[in-house]
Amino acid sequence: MNTDVVIVGAGPGGCVLSYLLARSGVKTVLLERHDRLDREFRGYFFQPLVLKFFEQMGLLNDVLKMEHEKVDAFHFIDHGKTLFSVRFDDLPKPFNYGLIMSQPLLLQFLIDQALQYPNFTYLNGAIAKELIQEGSTIKGIKIKRRKDEVTIKSGLVVGADGRYSTVRKLSKIQIEKEQHKFDFIWFDMPASKDRKYPLQIRIENKGMLIYIPKGSQVVQVGWVIRKGTYPEIKSKGIEHFQKQLIAVDPGLEEELPKHLLDFKQCSVLDIQTATAKQWVRDGLMLIGDAAHIASPFSGQGNSLAIQDAVVAHDVIMKALEQKSFSLPLLKRYEEIRRPAVLQIQRIQKRQADLIGISNPLLLQLRRAVIPLIGKTALFTKMRDQLALGAQQITVKTAYFKD
Ligand SMILES: Cc1cc2nc3c(=O)[nH]c(=O)nc-3n(C[C@H](O)[C@H](O)[C@H](O)COP(=O)(O)OP(=O)(O)OC[C@H]3O[C@@H](n4cnc5c(N)ncnc54)[C@H](O)[C@@H]3O)c2cc1C
């Protein structure tokens, strides 16, 4: 196959970039290793900025026809009292809410939209295996699709293949990791009709619980543990684990033992932030988690990946005008996005440090001081950056052919 751009990975970054390029008339191939999009874990929460982008693309009305929940605020509850809330409903209308919706359905919708353009091809069950390189320039990719090995020659390869990016590894780009003190245990639980689970973190001496409502009467439950202690937790048995969660939220007493029966229902997320040392090379670009991993506190990953895609679209279109995907032309993408991503990672680090306080004196100080800080202009600025991005970005619709 021959194409202008091949994108590896149909996550939010890869799907949005595919749609924007397809609509701009660029010959684009999107590869996804799974046959079905629900085979990968996918976060369901989207920041208000993502709504704004969909509006600019003219897709928001259709997106909102899919099953979704609107989120007014993200609450941090400390020993039963609200420590602070990230209020989306204080943002300027109409993008004054976050969105919770099935990510596989949203990704499929974006792919279907892109497939309306004859210059776009989607290959599922297609695993990126090897980069084609001439000197230091990337010229395409070799993939395995079912039993076939396929060579795709391409002016640009975009690695949108997530935190364990194959493209990043194949191109020998190093990442700088910053370990956190925590891991998360996640599981889904049916939410009873009588009880609401607003988006929140509940902090108690006995532990930290996170609720992410997933719509369709399902809530994603997160439990924060000290890094590396999952085997110890498992060895104490599921009932002991249930009791720990119930001690933090007694409201779980009836439902949890009915639904959480085995650790097989749980997955563990190694919390880390990381940044690739380079995001572009000649003929290559990394976007989303392949370039940078944000901590899951405050749900930034989807938004950051989509912001990357929006900026990458503009940079790729300009590079195409110059008929070159050389490093100096692609570098603008990294120059625009790296400082903004760093800023979000910095805010998240402060949040994690605050949440992780265990010293009793500091805990008292936190309870006294944070509710006051929550009312300051500095806090509002941080909220705006988390909800609407750390920089002004708009979809460049002038490139669209229709
Ligand atoms: C437990 C958990 C909960 C989270 N919850 C949220 C949330 O609610 N909101 C939020 O904003 N963020 C959340 N995140 C973070 C968010 O999921 C990521 O930041 C986001 O998905 C990154 O998007 P992406 O497009 O860069 O990559 P991904 O979404 O990771 O997509 C990468 C795609 O590449 C494919 N792929 C990988 N390797 C290959 C290969 N070799 N060949 C072909 N295809 C390949 C994968 O199958 C995948 O489909 C969460 C993360 C975790 C782990």
The ligand as a Gaussian input file, in Angstrom:
#p B3LYP/6-31G(d) Opt

LIG

0 1
 C       -7.713000       2.730000      34.201000
 C       -7.634000       3.984000      33.349000
 C       -8.685000       4.887000      33.380000
 C       -8.626000       6.033000      32.581000
 N       -9.696000       6.861000      32.561000
 C       -9.644000       7.986000      31.811000
 C      -10.771000       8.855000      31.713000
 O      -11.864000       8.564000      32.246000
 N      -10.630000      10.004000      31.001000
 C       -9.458000      10.332000      30.376000
 O       -9.369000      11.413000      29.775000
 N       -8.399000       9.493000      30.391000
 C       -8.472000       8.326000      31.073000
 N       -7.412000       7.472000      31.070000
 C       -6.265000       7.772000      30.205000
 C       -6.663000       7.543000      28.750000
 O       -7.218000       6.239000      28.620000
 C       -5.469000       7.670000      27.805000
 O       -4.703000       8.789000      28.151000
 C       -5.957000       7.817000      26.365000
 O       -6.665000       6.655000      25.995000
 C       -4.798000       8.033000      25.408000
 O       -5.291000       8.016000      24.098000
 P       -4.360000       7.577000      22.892000
 O       -5.174000       7.797000      21.658000
 O       -3.041000       8.233000      22.992000
 O       -4.037000       6.026000      23.095000
 P       -4.932000       4.794000      23.501000
 O       -6.299000       5.198000      23.879000
 O       -4.127000       4.008000      24.459000
 O       -5.064000       3.981000      22.146000
 C       -3.983000       3.327000      21.565000
 C       -4.525000       2.345000      20.542000
 O       -3.400000       1.773000      19.849000
 C       -3.639000       0.390000      19.653000
 N       -2.327000      -0.233000      19.467000
 C       -1.366000      -0.412000      20.402000
 N       -0.285000      -1.004000      19.853000
 C       -0.572000      -1.208000      18.539000
 C        0.137000      -1.793000      17.454000
 N        1.366000      -2.280000      17.597000
 N       -0.460000      -1.853000      16.235000
 C       -1.722000      -1.352000      16.068000
 N       -2.442000      -0.793000      17.069000
 C       -1.874000      -0.711000      18.282000
 C       -4.366000      -0.019000      20.925000
 O       -5.075000      -1.219000      20.741000
 C       -5.278000       1.177000      21.174000
 O       -6.516000       1.046000      20.540000
 C       -7.480000       6.300000      31.794000
 C       -6.434000       5.383000      31.755000
 C       -6.514000       4.215000      32.498000
 C       -5.424000       3.211000      32.353000

